[in-house]
Amino acid sequence: MSCRSAVREGRSVVPVPMGARLTVFAAILLLLAIPAGAVAAEAEKPPPSPVVQWEEGTRFAEPGMIAPDFTVLDVEGHPFRLSEEVSRKPVLLLFWSVFCDPCRSEMEALQKAHDKYAGRDLTVAAVAVDGDSLRNTIGGFARQEGYAFKVLVDELDATGMWKVADAYGIAVTPTLLLLEKGGKVLLRKGGKTREDELEKAVSSLLKK
């Protein structure tokens, strides 16, 4: 029975029996007897913490984290495994696309870093996020521009996820990462990275 004075059933209104009215009246008196402080304390309770869920753009390779391992092929068809590289030396890693104009200047900066530091225990690599179907196009572009560092091609896994870009939470290109020996992320930068900023980060790392 509802605590309303009447219960609607179709179009007729049926009066509530006297006994039910007395029960409702007693319940109201009981509620009025509850101290106001108890109600206030209940209202002051903090809401439960929200559940954090993954969404597009979530990043899994922030500074201080260990970069996820991966194995993909370069444009020549040779396998590149990150864990093998970072076990020997630091790695400078760029995510880029052949359709991304800002990526071209980042690739030039990567080439300069390769020319300056490749002989000083630094691996330089760029991961193209354009897919295996464009491998020949990516390779042709890399040869045309004269890139001497490793140019890798990301590919889809059995679930339709990008093997590398999704594992790293890449939301924009270019995205640059500098990994210490052992795989810890020292620097992550989305968008254009200033050459002096990159130079300072790499030179400081190699002096350790």
C-alpha positions as CSV (number, residue, x, y, z in Angstrom):
1,M,0.0,0.0,0.0
2,S,1.3,3.4,-0.9
3,C,1.7,6.1,1.8
4,R,-0.4,8.4,-0.4
5,S,-3.9,9.3,0.8
6,A,-5.4,7.3,-2.0
7,V,-4.4,4.8,-4.6
8,R,-5.5,5.3,-8.2
9,E,-6.8,2.2,-9.9
10,G,-7.9,3.1,-13.4
11,R,-10.4,6.0,-13.2
12,S,-11.8,5.3,-9.7
13,V,-10.3,6.6,-6.5
14,V,-10.4,4.1,-3.6
15,P,-10.2,5.6,-0.1
16,V,-7.5,4.2,2.1
17,P,-8.8,2.2,5.2
18,M,-8.6,3.9,8.6
19,G,-6.1,1.3,9.9
20,A,-3.7,2.0,7.1
21,R,-4.0,5.8,7.8
22,L,-3.0,5.3,11.4
23,T,0.0,3.2,10.3
24,V,1.1,5.9,7.9
25,F,0.6,8.6,10.6
26,A,2.8,6.6,13.0
27,A,5.5,6.2,10.4
28,I,5.5,10.0,9.8
29,L,6.0,10.6,13.6
30,L,8.9,8.2,13.7
31,L,10.6,10.0,10.8
32,L,10.2,13.3,12.5
33,A,11.8,11.9,15.6
34,I,15.1,11.2,13.8
35,P,17.7,13.8,14.8
36,A,18.5,16.3,12.1
37,G,22.2,15.7,12.7
38,A,21.9,12.1,11.5
39,V,20.4,13.3,8.2
40,A,23.1,16.0,7.8
41,A,25.8,13.4,8.5
42,E,24.4,11.1,5.8
43,A,24.3,14.0,3.3
44,E,28.0,14.8,4.1
45,K,29.2,11.4,3.1
46,P,31.4,11.7,0.0
47,P,30.1,10.0,-3.1
48,P,31.8,6.7,-4.1
49,S,34.9,7.1,-6.3
50,P,34.2,6.8,-10.0
51,V,35.6,3.7,-11.8
52,V,38.4,4.7,-14.2
53,Q,37.9,3.1,-17.5
54,W,40.1,3.0,-20.6
55,E,39.1,5.4,-23.4
56,E,40.7,6.6,-26.6
57,G,43.9,8.5,-26.0
58,T,44.8,6.7,-22.8
59,R,48.6,6.5,-22.7
60,F,50.5,3.4,-21.5
61,A,54.0,4.8,-21.9
62,E,54.3,7.9,-19.7
63,P,57.6,9.1,-18.3
64,G,58.8,6.8,-15.5
65,M,57.0,3.8,-16.9
66,I,58.6,0.9,-18.7
67,A,57.7,1.1,-22.4
68,P,55.7,-1.9,-23.7
69,D,57.7,-4.4,-25.7
70,F,56.9,-5.0,-29.4
71,T,58.2,-6.7,-32.5
72,V,57.4,-5.3,-36.0
73,L,59.1,-5.3,-39.3
74,D,61.0,-2.4,-40.9
75,V,60.4,-1.3,-44.5
76,E,63.0,-3.9,-45.6
77,G,61.2,-6.7,-43.9
78,H,63.6,-7.1,-41.0
79,P,62.2,-7.7,-37.5
80,F,62.8,-5.0,-34.9
81,R,62.2,-6.0,-31.2
82,L,62.3,-3.2,-28.8
83,S,63.4,-5.2,-25.7
84,E,66.5,-6.3,-27.6
85,E,67.4,-2.7,-28.4
86,V,66.8,-1.2,-25.0
87,S,68.8,-4.0,-23.4
88,R,71.9,-2.6,-25.1
89,K,71.3,1.1,-25.4
90,P,68.7,4.0,-25.2
91,V,66.1,4.3,-27.9
92,L,64.7,7.4,-29.6
93,L,61.3,6.5,-31.0
94,L,58.9,8.5,-33.1
95,F,55.3,7.7,-34.2
96,W,54.5,9.3,-37.5
97,S,52.5,9.0,-40.7
98,V,53.3,9.6,-44.4
99,F,50.1,11.7,-44.5
100,C,51.2,14.0,-41.6
101,D,52.9,17.2,-42.7
102,P,54.2,18.1,-39.2
103,C,55.8,14.7,-39.1
104,R,58.3,15.6,-41.8
105,S,60.1,18.1,-39.7
106,E,60.2,15.6,-36.8
107,M,61.7,13.0,-39.1
108,E,64.4,15.6,-40.1
109,A,65.1,16.1,-36.4
110,L,65.3,12.4,-36.0
111,Q,67.8,12.1,-38.8
112,K,70.0,14.8,-37.2
113,A,69.9,12.9,-33.9
114,H,70.9,9.7,-35.8
115,D,73.8,11.5,-37.5
116,K,75.1,12.9,-34.3
117,Y,74.5,10.1,-31.8
118,A,74.1,6.8,-33.6
119,G,77.7,6.0,-33.0
120,R,77.3,6.8,-29.3
121,D,75.1,4.0,-28.2
122,L,71.7,5.3,-29.3
123,T,69.1,3.5,-31.4
124,V,66.9,5.8,-33.5
125,A,63.6,4.4,-35.0
126,A,60.3,5.7,-36.4
127,V,57.1,3.7,-36.4
128,A,54.7,4.5,-39.3
129,V,51.1,4.1,-38.2
130,D,49.8,3.8,-41.8
131,G,49.6,0.0,-41.8
132,D,51.2,-2.9,-43.7
133,S,49.3,-2.2,-46.9
134,L,51.3,1.0,-47.3
135,R,54.7,-0.6,-46.6
136,N,56.0,0.0,-50.1
137,T,54.9,3.7,-50.0
138,I,56.5,4.2,-46.6
139,G,59.7,2.5,-47.8
140,G,59.8,4.6,-51.0
141,F,59.3,7.8,-49.0
142,A,62.0,6.9,-46.5
143,R,64.5,6.1,-49.3
144,Q,63.6,9.3,-51.1
145,E,64.2,11.4,-48.0
146,G,67.5,9.5,-47.2
147,Y,66.5,8.4,-43.7
148,A,69.3,6.3,-42.3
149,F,67.6,5.2,-39.1
150,K,65.2,2.3,-38.7
151,V,61.8,3.0,-40.3
152,L,59.2,0.5,-38.9
153,V,55.6,-0.2,-40.0
154,D,52.9,-0.8,-37.4
155,E,50.4,-3.5,-38.2
156,L,47.1,-4.9,-36.9
157,D,47.0,-7.9,-34.6
158,A,44.4,-10.7,-34.6
159,T,41.9,-8.5,-32.7
160,G,42.2,-5.6,-35.1
161,M,44.3,-3.5,-32.7
162,W,47.5,-1.7,-33.7
163,K,50.4,-3.7,-32.3
164,V,52.4,-0.7,-31.2
165,A,50.3,2.5,-31.4
166,D,47.5,1.1,-29.3
167,A,49.8,-0.3,-26.8
168,Y,51.4,3.1,-26.4
169,G,48.1,5.0,-26.4
170,I,49.1,7.1,-29.4
171,A,46.5,9.7,-30.1
172,V,48.4,12.2,-32.3
173,T,51.2,12.2,-34.7
174,P,54.0,13.0,-34.4
175,T,54.6,11.6,-30.9
176,L,58.2,11.3,-29.7
177,L,59.5,9.1,-26.9
178,L,63.0,8.8,-25.5
179,L,63.7,5.6,-23.7
180,E,66.5,4.9,-21.3
181,K,68.6,1.8,-21.5
182,G,66.3,-0.9,-19.9
183,G,63.2,0.7,-21.4
184,K,62.1,3.3,-18.9
185,V,60.4,6.3,-20.6
186,L,62.4,9.5,-20.0
187,L,60.5,11.8,-22.3
188,R,57.2,11.8,-24.2
189,K,56.1,14.6,-26.4
190,G,53.1,14.9,-28.7
191,G,53.3,17.3,-31.6
192,K,56.4,19.1,-32.6
193,T,59.5,18.8,-30.4
194,R,61.9,21.7,-30.3
195,E,65.4,20.6,-31.5
196,D,67.1,22.2,-28.5
197,E,64.7,20.3,-26.2
198,L,65.5,17.0,-27.9
199,E,69.2,17.8,-28.0
200,K,69.3,18.5,-24.2
201,A,67.3,15.4,-23.4
202,V,69.5,13.1,-25.5
203,S,72.8,14.6,-24.5
204,S,71.9,14.5,-20.8
205,L,70.9,10.8,-21.1
206,L,74.0,9.7,-22.9
207,K,76.2,11.4,-20.2
208,K,74.7,9.2,-17.5
